[in-house]
Amino acid sequence: MSARDRQRAEAARQEWRRRIERWRRDPVCFVREVLVDAESGKPFELYDREVEFLRELLTPGPDGRLRYAEAIFGAIKKSGKTAIAAFVVLYVIICLGGSFAEGFCVTNDFEQAQ
């Protein structure tokens, strides 16, 4: 690898670290900048309550730790609860989980898993 290639790789790593730090400070920024609705090809539009929930749940406290070990997001059917859960899993894996992070998604029944 040439010196120029090493410089580019290091610059890319530093940019990635800056993004991760910004997303750690504001998880909604991660959703808006990174995640795209597969049907529309546009960034997800979050409702005010979703923004409030994600920020409260995923913004680290002064000690650098998340404030809650568990959380529940309740809403009516077909309102995006599964998408919110997916956002949370992706955020935790990418922004908080470190190099070898894993995440699992489970459902109550086979139909829901489809």
Accessible surface in RSA format (square Angstrom, percent):
REM  Atomic radii and reference values for relative SASA: ProtOr
REM  Chains: A
REM  Algorithm: Lee & Richards
REM  Probe-radius: 1.40
REM  Slices: 20
REM RES _ NUM      All-atoms   Total-Side   Main-Chain    Non-polar    All polar
REM                ABS   REL    ABS   REL    ABS   REL    ABS   REL    ABS   REL
RES MET A   1   160.21  83.0  88.81  58.8  71.40 170.0  93.35  79.4  66.86  88.6
RES SER A   2    60.03  50.7  45.84  61.2  14.19  32.7  51.78 110.3   8.25  11.6
RES ALA A   3    61.15  56.2  54.74  84.5   6.40  14.6  55.43  78.1   5.71  15.1
RES ARG A   4   158.31  66.5 155.12  79.1   3.19   7.6  48.68  66.5 109.63  66.4
RES ASP A   5    63.11  44.2  59.54  59.3   3.57   8.5  11.18  26.3  51.94  51.8
RES ARG A   6   127.32  53.5 124.36  63.4   2.96   7.0  55.84  76.3  71.48  43.3
RES GLN A   7   127.89  71.5 119.43  87.3   8.46  20.1  42.46  90.4  85.43  64.8
RES ARG A   8   142.32  59.8 134.07  68.3   8.25  19.6  60.40  82.5  81.93  49.7
RES ALA A   9    30.80  28.3  20.97  32.4   9.83  22.4  29.35  41.3   1.45   3.8
RES GLU A  10    63.22  36.3  63.22  47.8   0.00   0.0  37.17  71.9  26.05  21.3
RES ALA A  11    56.36  51.8  50.09  77.3   6.28  14.3  53.65  75.5   2.71   7.2
RES ALA A  12    63.42  58.3  50.01  77.2  13.41  30.5  58.29  82.1   5.13  13.6
RES ARG A  13   118.19  49.6 114.49  58.4   3.70   8.8  54.22  74.1  63.97  38.8
RES GLN A  14    80.10  44.8  78.28  57.2   1.83   4.3  14.10  30.0  66.00  50.1
RES GLU A  15    65.13  37.4  65.13  49.3   0.00   0.0  32.70  63.3  32.43  26.5
RES TRP A  16   126.47  50.8 125.24  60.6   1.23   2.9 104.70  55.8  21.78  35.3
RES ARG A  17   128.06  53.8 125.89  64.2   2.16   5.1  64.24  87.8  63.81  38.7
RES ARG A  18   134.95  56.7 127.70  65.1   7.25  17.3  70.43  96.3  64.52  39.1
RES ARG A  19    99.18  41.6  99.18  50.6   0.00   0.0   3.69   5.0  95.49  57.9
RES ILE A  20    15.57   8.9  15.57  11.6   0.00   0.0  15.57  11.2   0.00   0.0
RES GLU A  21    78.44  45.0  78.44  59.3   0.00   0.0  35.06  67.8  43.39  35.4
RES ARG A  22    85.22  35.8  85.00  43.3   0.22   0.5  45.25  61.8  39.97  24.2
RES TRP A  23     5.81   2.3   5.81   2.8   0.00   0.0   5.81   3.1   0.00   0.0
RES ARG A  24    80.24  33.7  79.87  40.7   0.38   0.9  18.18  24.8  62.07  37.6
RES ARG A  25   158.14  66.4 140.78  71.8  17.36  41.3  74.58 101.9  83.56  50.6
RES ASP A  26    39.14  27.4  38.59  38.4   0.55   1.3  18.57  43.7  20.56  20.5
RES PRO A  27     1.04   0.8   0.94   0.9   0.10   0.4   0.94   0.8   0.10   0.6
RES VAL A  28     0.19   0.1   0.19   0.2   0.00   0.0   0.19   0.2   0.00   0.0
RES CYS A  29    23.65  17.9  19.07  21.3   4.58  10.8   8.14  20.6  15.51  16.7
RES PHE A  30     0.36   0.2   0.36   0.2   0.00   0.0   0.36   0.2   0.00   0.0
RES VAL A  31     2.86   1.9   2.86   2.6   0.00   0.0   2.86   2.5   0.00   0.0
RES ARG A  32   110.65  46.5 101.53  51.8   9.12  21.7  38.06  52.0  72.59  44.0
RES GLU A  33    93.06  53.4  55.27  41.8  37.78  90.0  39.07  75.6  53.99  44.1
RES VAL A  34    58.75  38.7  38.07  34.5  20.68  49.8  41.93  36.4  16.81  45.6
RES LEU A  35    22.50  12.5  20.62  14.8   1.88   4.7  21.89  15.4   0.61   1.6
RES VAL A  36    83.12  54.7  62.59  56.7  20.53  49.5  62.59  54.4  20.53  55.7
RES ASP A  37    41.01  28.7  41.01  40.8   0.00   0.0   1.72   4.0  39.30  39.2
RES ALA A  38   104.98  96.5  65.58 101.2  39.40  89.6  75.37 106.1  29.61  78.4
RES GLU A  39   171.78  98.6 132.90 100.5  38.88  92.6  54.27 105.0 117.51  95.9
RES SER A  40    63.65  53.8  33.40  44.6  30.25  69.7  39.17  83.4  24.49  34.3
RES GLY A  41    53.75  66.3   0.00   N/A  53.75  66.3  27.15  74.5  26.60  59.6
RES LYS A  42   134.88  65.8 134.30  82.4   0.58   1.4  78.60  70.7  56.28  59.9
RES PRO A  43    76.80  56.0  70.00  63.8   6.80  24.7  70.00  57.8   6.80  42.3
RES PHE A  44    56.35  28.2  49.92  30.9   6.43  16.7  52.04  31.6   4.31  12.3
RES GLU A  45   164.15  94.2 135.25 102.3  28.90  68.8  54.26 105.0 109.89  89.7
RES LEU A  46    24.22  13.5   3.29   2.4  20.94  52.6   3.94   2.8  20.29  54.6
RES TYR A  47   159.52  74.5 155.88  88.7   3.64   9.5 111.25  83.6  48.27  59.5
RES ASP A  48   124.13  87.0 115.12 114.6   9.02  21.3  34.18  80.4  89.95  89.7
RES ARG A  49   165.49  69.5 162.36  82.8   3.13   7.5  64.87  88.7 100.61  61.0
RES GLU A  50    11.49   6.6  11.49   8.7   0.00   0.0   2.50   4.8   9.00   7.3
RES VAL A  51    18.61  12.2  18.61  16.8   0.00   0.0  18.61  16.2   0.00   0.0
RES GLU A  52    99.71  57.2  91.84  69.5   7.87  18.7  43.58  84.3  56.13  45.8
RES PHE A  53    39.60  19.8  34.04  21.1   5.55  14.5  39.32  23.8   0.28   0.8
RES LEU A  54     0.68   0.4   0.68   0.5   0.00   0.0   0.68   0.5   0.00   0.0
RES ARG A  55    93.98  39.5  92.65  47.2   1.34   3.2  39.98  54.6  54.01  32.7
RES GLU A  56    76.66  44.0  73.21  55.4   3.45   8.2  35.06  67.8  41.60  34.0
RES LEU A  57    19.21  10.7  18.62  13.3   0.59   1.5  19.15  13.4   0.06   0.2
RES LEU A  58     5.25   2.9   5.25   3.8   0.00   0.0   5.25   3.7   0.00   0.0
RES THR A  59    30.82  21.9  30.81  31.2   0.01   0.0  28.10  37.7   2.72   4.1
RES PRO A  60    34.04  24.8  21.50  19.6  12.54  45.6  21.50  17.7  12.54  78.0
RES GLY A  61    12.20  15.0   0.00   N/A  12.20  15.0   5.72  15.7   6.47  14.5
RES PRO A  62   155.49 113.3 108.51  98.9  46.99 170.8 123.55 102.0  31.95 198.6
RES ASP A  63   108.22  75.8  72.16  71.8  36.06  85.3  50.47 118.8  57.75  57.6
RES GLY A  64    54.96  67.8   0.00   N/A  54.96  67.8  29.95  82.2  25.00  56.0
RES ARG A  65   174.89  73.4 169.22  86.3   5.67  13.5  53.09  72.6 121.80  73.8
RES LEU A  66    64.03  35.7  41.81  29.9  22.22  55.9  41.81  29.4  22.22  59.8
RES ARG A  67   120.64  50.7  84.98  43.3  35.66  84.9  44.23  60.4  76.41  46.3
RES TYR A  68    99.47  46.4  86.26  49.1  13.21  34.4  67.25  50.5  32.22  39.7
RES ALA A  69   111.16 102.2  62.97  97.2  48.19 109.6  73.67 103.7  37.49  99.3
RES GLU A  70   155.25  89.1 132.60 100.3  22.65  53.9  53.78 104.0 101.47  82.8
RES ALA A  71    51.39  47.2  11.50  17.8  39.88  90.7  20.06  28.2  31.33  83.0
RES ILE A  72   161.86  92.1 134.68 100.3  27.18  65.5 137.69  99.1  24.18  65.6
RES PHE A  73    49.52  24.8  30.50  18.9  19.02  49.5  31.74  19.2  17.78  50.9
RES GLY A  74    63.42  78.2   0.00   N/A  63.42  78.2  32.31  88.7  31.12  69.7
RES ALA A  75    49.04  45.1  15.61  24.1  33.43  76.1  30.58  43.1  18.46  48.9
RES ILE A  76   143.31  81.5 134.51 100.2   8.80  21.2 142.34 102.5   0.97   2.6
RES LYS A  77   178.76  87.2 164.63 101.0  14.13  33.6 109.37  98.4  69.39  73.9
RES LYS A  78   206.53 100.8 162.32  99.6  44.21 105.3 115.39 103.9  91.14  97.1
RES SER A  79    33.42  28.2  15.70  21.0  17.71  40.8  26.25  55.9   7.17  10.0
RES GLY A  80    31.36  38.7   0.00   N/A  31.36  38.7  25.43  69.8   5.94  13.3
RES LYS A  81    71.68  35.0  65.11  40.0   6.57  15.6  55.10  49.6  16.58  17.7
RES THR A  82   108.46  77.1 101.85 103.3   6.61  15.7  79.46 106.7  29.00  43.8
RES ALA A  83    36.36  33.4  28.26  43.6   8.10  18.4  34.16  48.1   2.20   5.8
RES ILE A  84     5.24   3.0   5.24   3.9   0.00   0.0   5.24   3.8   0.00   0.0
RES ALA A  85    55.56  51.1  48.71  75.2   6.85  15.6  54.90  77.3   0.66   1.7
RES ALA A  86    40.68  37.4  37.77  58.3   2.90   6.6  40.03  56.4   0.65   1.7
RES PHE A  87     9.73   4.9   9.54   5.9   0.19   0.5   9.60   5.8   0.13   0.4
RES VAL A  88    29.85  19.6  29.85  27.0   0.00   0.0  29.85  25.9   0.00   0.0
RES VAL A  89    39.50  26.0  36.88  33.4   2.62   6.3  39.49  34.3   0.01   0.0
RES LEU A  90    70.29  39.1  70.29  50.3   0.00   0.0  70.29  49.4   0.00   0.0
RES TYR A  91     1.09   0.5   1.09   0.6   0.00   0.0   1.09   0.8   0.00   0.0
RES VAL A  92    56.06  36.9  56.06  50.8   0.00   0.0  56.06  48.7   0.00   0.0
RES ILE A  93    47.83  27.2  45.01  33.5   2.81   6.8  45.28  32.6   2.55   6.9
RES ILE A  94    65.76  37.4  46.52  34.7  19.24  46.4  51.72  37.2  14.04  38.1
RES CYS A  95     0.40   0.3   0.00   0.0   0.40   0.9   0.30   0.8   0.10   0.1
RES LEU A  96    53.71  29.9  26.21  18.7  27.50  69.1  27.22  19.1  26.49  71.3
RES GLY A  97    35.53  43.8   0.00   N/A  35.53  43.8  13.09  35.9  22.44  50.3
RES GLY A  98    51.96  64.1   0.00   N/A  51.96  64.1  38.87 106.7  13.09  29.3
RES SER A  99   106.23  89.8  60.97  81.4  45.26 104.3  31.35  66.8  74.88 104.9
RES PHE A 100   191.66  95.9 165.67 102.6  25.99  67.6 173.74 105.3  17.92  51.3
RES ALA A 101    32.86  30.2   5.60   8.6  27.25  62.0  13.51  19.0  19.35  51.3
RES GLU A 102   140.80  80.8 107.77  81.5  33.03  78.6  36.17  70.0 104.63  85.4
RES GLY A 103    36.70  45.3   0.00   N/A  36.70  45.3   9.12  25.0  27.58  61.8
RES PHE A 104   164.37  82.2 137.85  85.4  26.52  69.0 140.89  85.4  23.48  67.2
RES CYS A 105   102.16  77.3  66.41  74.1  35.75  84.0  39.74 100.7  62.43  67.3
RES VAL A 106   136.26  89.7 107.28  97.1  28.98  69.8 112.15  97.4  24.11  65.4
RES THR A 107    65.07  46.3  32.69  33.1  32.38  77.2  30.91  41.5  34.16  51.6
RES ASN A 108   144.73  99.8 109.53 105.8  35.20  84.7  23.85  57.4 120.87 116.8
RES ASP A 109    80.25  56.2  69.17  68.9  11.08  26.2  41.01  96.5  39.24  39.1
RES PHE A 110   162.07  81.1 149.93  92.9  12.13  31.6 154.78  93.8   7.29  20.9
RES GLU A 111   146.30  84.0 134.87 102.0  11.43  27.2  49.07  94.9  97.23  79.4
RES GLN A 112   103.54  57.9  76.82  56.1  26.71  63.6  35.53  75.6  68.00  51.6
RES ALA A 113    64.04  58.9  31.05  47.9  33.00  75.1  35.25  49.6  28.79  76.3
RES GLN A 114   148.63  83.1  82.86  60.6  65.77 156.6  65.02 138.4  83.61  63.4
END  Absolute sums over single chains surface
CHAIN  1 A     9126.0       7320.2       1805.8       5149.8       3976.2
END  Absolute sums over all chains
TOTAL          9126.0       7320.2       1805.8       5149.8       3976.2
